[in-house]
């Protein structure tokens, strides 16, 4: 009777642990959603039209919550194994969590390699750049809709024809589009703006500005109206580059500890388990 009572008690405790885990996760998800909304609106950068959701304002918080939930899932799994009714169940629980941990560690390692190995990151950065031609005016957005990728440099190339190039924000363009003499006073590329046969290429850094539409305006200075070639060089947000690899490393540590601990327990249960 005593042994049967322990088995029943273990099953009841296991159910209660899982119920508590579900409630805790639900509370944390609600808390995370509310906090993210507060962080988004406190930055005053969110926009519906045009749509812009700056993920940089809350990415660090979501990563922190991910680490906390990951550590909690490890803790709850050890409790579930403690009160599981059979050695086979204990071994299977450990096996599944170890498998999931290996996948998460693999993803984290891949993320760190992509963001921190210069050769790979530079290749990825080059793939984000876009090129085109402009004869008069062309517009572009300085950031993507999540604020993760931004234009950080612009290159303008000429086939030898002389022209002035002005990069301006949407406010200045809408106000002075018909008045180039005034418009050019508000250009972002204040120093590097002229191309000709002796200086066919100019390149300049693009400032970190709020999400907006910008315009590349060409003023031809000779009888050759041939289009100029422009390249928008993009990079990943510095906040993303700082936080994501750091938290990826923390994830690796947490799940590596889980693998070592659960592997030790699984070896203990393996002899009496039907799972291998």
FENFENQUI-V348980 format. One record per residue. RES is the residue in one small letter. PSI is psi in radians with two decimals (999 if undefined). OMEGA is omega as a letter, one per 20 degrees, with the letter a starting at -180 (NA if undefined). BURIAL is I if it has 16 or more other C-alpha atoms within 10 Angstrom, else O. Layout:
res->(RES;RES)
psi->(PSI;PSI)
omega->(OMEGA;OMEGA)
burial->(BURIAL;BURIAL)
This chain:
res->(x;x;x;x;x;x;x;x;x;x;x;x;x;x;x;x;x;x;x;x;x;x;x;x;x;x;x;x;x;x;x;x;x;x;x;x;x;x;x;x;x;x;x;x;x;x;x;x;x;x;x;x;x;x;x;x;x;x;x;x;x;x;x;x;x;x;x;x;x;x;x;x;x;x;x;x;x;x;x;x;x;x;x;x;x;x;x;x;x;x;x;x;x;x;x;x;x;x;x;x;x;x;x;x;x;x;x;x;x;x;x;x;x;x;x;x;x;x;x;x;x;x;x;x;x;x;x;x;x;x;x;x;x;x;x;x;x;x;x;x;x;x;x;x;x;x;x;x;x;x;x;x;x;x;x;x;x;x;x;x;x;x;x;x;x;x;x;x;x;x;x;x;x;x;x;x;x;x;x;x;x;x;x;x;x;x;x;x;x;x;x;x;x;x;x;x;x;x;x;x;x;x;x;x;x;x;x;x;x;x;x;x;x;x;x;x;x;x;x;x;x;x;x;x;x;x;x;x;x;x;x;x;x;x;x;x;x;x;x;x;x;x;x;x;x;x;x;x;x;x;x;x;x;x;x;x;x;x;x;x;x;x;x;x;x;x;x;x;x;x;x;x;x;x;x;x)
psi->(-0.68;-0.74;-0.72;-0.66;-0.66;-0.67;-0.81;-0.71;-0.69;-0.74;-0.70;-0.73;-0.68;-0.73;-0.73;-0.69;-0.78;-0.60;-0.76;-0.72;-0.76;-0.77;-0.74;-0.78;-0.70;-0.77;-0.74;-0.64;-0.77;-0.77;-0.73;-0.75;-0.80;-0.78;-0.73;-0.75;-0.75;-0.78;-0.69;-0.84;-0.42;-0.48;-0.34;0.64;-0.20;2.45;2.44;-0.63;1.80;2.67;2.25;2.05;1.72;1.69;-0.36;-0.40;-0.28;0.04;-0.68;-0.62;-0.76;-0.67;-0.70;-0.77;-0.64;-0.72;-0.77;-0.82;-0.63;-0.76;-0.68;-0.72;-0.63;-0.78;-0.80;-0.58;-0.68;-0.64;-0.74;-0.70;-0.61;-0.68;0.14;2.62;-0.46;2.76;-0.58;-0.72;-0.76;-0.80;-0.71;-0.70;-0.79;-0.75;-0.78;-0.72;-0.67;-0.75;-0.77;-0.68;-0.70;-0.72;-0.79;-0.76;-0.72;-0.74;-0.77;-0.73;-0.74;-0.72;-0.79;-0.74;-0.79;-0.73;-0.38;-0.32;2.02;-0.80;-0.80;-0.75;-0.71;-0.67;-0.74;-0.69;-0.71;-0.63;-0.41;-0.27;2.60;2.60;2.78;-3.06;2.65;2.22;-0.55;-1.18;2.46;2.50;2.73;2.74;2.40;-0.29;2.82;3.10;-0.17;-0.03;0.26;-0.56;2.24;2.64;2.17;-0.20;2.56;2.37;2.33;2.30;2.45;2.64;0.11;-0.28;2.57;2.37;2.69;2.47;2.23;2.23;2.07;2.78;2.94;-0.61;-0.84;-0.64;-0.77;-0.46;-0.69;0.39;-0.56;0.02;1.48;-0.57;-0.61;-0.67;-0.72;-0.36;-0.31;0.31;2.60;-0.71;1.22;-0.61;-0.77;1.74;-0.08;2.31;2.58;-2.94;-0.61;-0.34;1.28;-0.20;2.33;2.58;2.42;2.65;2.50;2.26;2.73;1.78;2.93;2.80;2.21;2.92;2.29;2.81;2.39;1.99;2.23;2.26;1.85;2.42;-0.03;-2.92;0.06;1.77;0.47;2.49;2.66;2.70;2.29;2.62;2.21;1.91;2.31;2.68;2.94;2.55;2.39;-0.60;-0.77;-0.75;-0.52;-0.81;-0.74;-0.86;-0.64;-0.85;-0.52;-0.68;-0.69;-0.74;-0.76;-0.77;-0.83;-0.86;-0.42;-0.72;-0.74;-0.74;-0.80;-0.81;-0.83;-0.52;-0.67;-0.78;-0.70;-0.65;-0.61;-0.62;-0.26;-0.61;-0.56;0.17;2.60;-0.17;2.50;999)
omega->(a;r;r;r;r;r;r;r;r;r;r;r;r;r;a;r;a;r;r;r;r;r;a;r;r;r;a;r;r;r;a;a;a;a;r;r;r;a;a;a;r;r;r;r;a;a;r;a;i;a;r;r;a;a;r;a;a;a;a;r;r;r;r;r;r;r;a;a;r;r;r;a;r;a;a;r;r;r;r;r;a;a;r;a;a;r;r;r;r;a;a;r;r;a;a;a;r;r;r;r;r;r;a;r;r;r;a;r;r;r;r;a;a;a;a;r;a;a;a;a;r;r;r;r;r;a;a;a;r;r;r;r;r;r;a;a;r;a;r;r;a;r;r;a;r;r;a;a;a;r;a;a;r;r;r;a;r;r;a;r;a;r;r;a;a;r;a;r;a;r;a;a;a;a;a;a;a;a;a;a;r;a;a;r;a;a;r;r;a;a;a;a;a;r;r;a;a;a;a;a;r;r;a;r;r;a;r;a;r;a;a;r;r;a;r;a;a;r;a;a;r;a;a;a;a;a;r;r;r;r;r;r;a;r;r;a;a;r;r;a;a;a;a;r;r;a;r;r;r;r;a;a;a;a;r;r;r;a;a;a;a;r;r;r;a;r;a;a;a;a;a;a;r;r;r;NA)
burial->(O;O;O;O;O;O;O;O;O;I;O;O;I;I;O;O;I;O;O;O;I;O;O;O;O;O;O;O;O;O;O;I;O;O;O;I;O;O;I;I;O;O;O;O;O;I;O;O;O;O;O;I;I;I;I;I;I;I;I;I;I;O;I;O;I;O;I;O;I;I;I;O;I;I;O;I;I;I;O;I;I;O;I;I;I;O;I;I;I;I;I;I;I;I;I;O;I;I;O;O;I;I;O;I;I;O;O;I;I;O;O;I;O;I;I;O;O;O;O;O;I;O;O;I;I;O;O;I;O;O;O;O;I;I;O;O;O;O;O;O;O;I;I;I;I;O;I;I;I;I;I;I;I;I;O;I;I;I;O;I;I;I;I;O;I;I;I;I;I;I;O;I;I;O;O;O;I;O;O;O;O;O;I;I;O;I;I;I;I;O;O;I;I;I;I;I;O;O;O;I;I;I;O;I;O;I;O;O;O;O;I;O;I;I;I;I;I;I;I;I;O;O;O;O;O;I;I;I;I;I;I;I;I;I;I;I;I;O;O;I;O;O;I;I;I;O;I;I;O;I;I;I;O;I;I;I;O;I;I;O;O;I;I;O;I;I;O;O;I;I;O;O;I;O;O;O)
